[in-house]
Structure formats: structure tokens, C-alpha cells
Amino acid sequence: MPELPAPLPYSVIDAHTHLASVTERVGMPVEANLELARSVGVERLVDVGWDVTSSRRCVENATHHPQVVANVALHPNDVARYPELVEAGLAEIERLANLGPQVRGVGETGLDYFRTLDPADQARQRDAFAAHIAIARSANVTLVIHDRDAHDDVLDVLDAGPLPDRVVMHCFSGDADFARRCVERGFWLSFPGVITYNANAHLREALAVTPREKVLVETDAPYLTPVPARGRPNASYLVAHTVRFVAAQRGWDLADACRQLTANTFEAFGGPWGDDG
């Protein structure tokens, strides 16, 4: 694993990680992951499911670790790959979404046209996305959206009916124009480590037009590791690099940026948790 970054001057939150995947891919137990994060000031995490099994594990992690809250969902790629599991899977996601305050979101749900090219599979994704939206609204939790190569269709689905009060664009991948369209709808934009990559000027332009109260940071660990650790496994402690990068890009004082990002994440996920919950 990459070395520890310098501790941040104020605590922050990793707004999107996959604790189970870090354990499986890197061999890092959840407790070690949380301790490394805490040592650099990343004191809270949002643990995100992508199928029934991982969603249940997220709920377990949130139940046993007060600094963690859970998101539950069927990932759009799984919806396309396993259509026979969607009906029962959605019923279980609905049950999990209503378990209580340790579950703060439904997601990551949405559309992925990068891996899903067949129009019939894309239609199934849109149907499942709409079902997730209804679950999030009924459970009064945050909707967390995966959007890959599907910007217009994502907004079309979202605009088709009533939404929950809080919507987060996970791993924001659009340009400044798309950022404005999302912000106009009141969404939070969550920026991962890829914003630090030289090729991704469009993400930095999107960050520049996002109101400071709508900016979140995330790892999407074990993927999308930020510079200077790019190419190595990601974990929540490395979001400190992204925080510093975002603060520098926006010209924010680092301590003020940490406080703002923490306040934003609490607001996006329905209020404080952990020591502040």
C-alpha cells in the first residue's frame, strides 16, 4: 500500500468507498483500513454496496463501526449482467434501505453505457434506476448515482419523476456544463482521485463551477487512486491527497476546506454520524 500522507488539519469524510473490495483486493481488514484513515484525519466513511451481498456487508460494517454509514444498491452493470436477480434484489435493497440511521443512501445506482452497450440491457438499467429512486424517496435516504457515458439519460430518468431530498453524483465524470446542469437541480458532486490526473482538465473545470457547499470528495477505493499514489491500490486514507488537491485548485485554506467538505458530506447524507451523530 502507498505511504501515509501528512495528517489533515481537520477531519474529513470519504464520501464513497468499498470496504469489502479493499479487503478482497488488497487484503486489508476493515479495522486496519479505518485506523489508517483515522491516523491522517479521515475519520468517517460512506461504505457503498453494489449487489445484495456487498450491501448487507456495508450494513454490517456500519452497525459495528459508528464512523461508517452504509449505502445499498444493485449496480447498473449487475442489473444488465444478471436480469434474473433484479426483482428479488430490489426487494432486499428496499428492506435494507429502511433498517435505520446506519443506512444513509441508496446507491450506487444509475446508468453505465461504457460496459453496457445493448439497448435492451440499457433499458433494464433505466428501469432499475427508476426503482432505486423510488426506494430512496420512500426510505428518505440519499440517492447516490453512478453515471458513466450516460449523462443525458441519467438526467432524463431523474427528471421524469419525484426525487428524494438529497442526490449525490458519485465519481463525477462530466465537464463544467454538466456540472452546472447537476447543480441547478440541487445535486452534490463528489470528486474522486482522478481529478488529480493531468488528462482530466474537464474535471477541474467542473470543480471550478461547483458551489463550495456542493463539493464532496471520495476515493471509490480500491479504485481511482490519486496522485502521487496513482497505479497502486486505493484506500480511504488516500483521500487526504484529493482534499489537498481540491483545496489548492479552489484557493481554499486547507483547514477551512476540510471543515467545509465535512459539513457538505453531513448535509448530503442526512446529518452527522459517529462522534457527532
Summary of the structure (lengths in Angstrom):
residues: 277
radius of gyration: 17.1
end to end distance: 30.9
largest distance: 50.4
contacts: 1029
relative contact order: 0.17
helix: 51%
strand: 16%
